[in-house]
């Protein structure tokens, strides 16, 4: 789901993700939507890991986020509102 006033650059894959308002995603970005071993996706909420009971789930990107070109965002990652990531930076699910 992509909310209003958000832009996604060409050659990007935004799989099974929620993209907030006013998000700018550069060209060639990817939200990975499954683990290579097909394990269920975990989402970190503060200090707690939550099981989604899903084998395919992308990222949750908050309002006003800027993600530079060529980034990869791991499954279940939460990107908080207003964060800015430079080009070619890998956004990972922090354990």
C-alpha positions in Angstrom: 0.0 0.0 0.0 1.3 3.4 -1.0 -0.2 6.5 0.6 -0.7 9.9 -1.0 2.1 12.1 -2.3 4.7 9.4 -2.3 7.1 8.7 -5.2 8.8 5.5 -6.1 11.7 5.7 -8.5 12.1 3.6 -11.6 13.3 0.0 -11.5 12.2 -0.3 -7.8 10.4 -3.3 -6.2 8.2 -2.5 -3.2 6.9 -5.9 -2.3 4.2 -6.5 0.4 5.0 -3.2 2.1 3.2 -0.2 3.6 4.6 3.2 2.4 3.5 6.3 4.3 2.7 9.8 2.9 5.3 12.1 1.4 7.8 9.3 1.0 10.5 9.6 -1.6 12.0 6.3 -2.7 14.9 6.5 -5.2 15.5 4.5 -8.3 16.5 0.8 -8.0 15.3 0.3 -4.4 13.9 -2.9 -3.1 11.8 -3.9 -0.1 12.6 -7.6 0.3 9.5 -9.5 1.2 10.7 -12.9 2.3 13.6 -14.6 4.1 15.8 -16.8 2.0 14.9 -19.8 4.2 11.1 -19.0 4.1 11.0 -18.5 7.9 8.1 -16.4 9.2 8.9 -12.6 9.3 9.6 -10.9 12.6 8.9 -7.2 13.1 10.7 -5.3 15.8 8.5 -3.0 17.9 10.8 -1.1 20.2 12.6 -3.8 22.2 10.1 -6.5 21.3 10.2 -8.9 18.3 6.7 -9.7 17.1 5.9 -12.7 15.0 3.8 -11.9 12.0 3.0 -15.5 11.3 3.6 -14.6 7.7 6.2 -15.9 5.3 6.0 -12.9 3.0 6.0 -9.3 4.3 7.9 -6.3 3.3 8.6 -3.1 5.2 6.7 -0.4 7.0 7.9 3.0 5.9 6.7 6.0 7.9 5.6 9.4 6.6 8.2 11.8 5.2 11.0 9.2 4.8 13.6 9.7 2.0 15.4 6.6 0.8 18.2 7.2 -1.7 18.7 5.2 -4.9 19.9 1.6 -4.8 18.8 0.7 -1.3 17.6 -2.7 0.0 15.2 -2.9 3.0 15.0 -6.2 4.7 11.6 -8.0 5.5 9.8 -6.7 8.5 11.8 -3.6 8.8 10.2 -0.5 10.4 11.5 2.8 9.0 10.4 5.6 11.4 8.9 8.8 10.1 11.3 11.5 8.8 14.3 9.2 8.5 16.7 9.8 5.6 18.9 7.2 4.1 21.7 8.0 1.6 22.0 6.1 -1.7 23.3 2.5 -1.6 22.7 2.1 2.1 21.2 -1.3 3.2 18.4 -0.8 5.7 18.2 -3.9 8.0 15.9 -5.3 10.6 17.7 -4.6 13.9 17.7 -7.5 16.3 
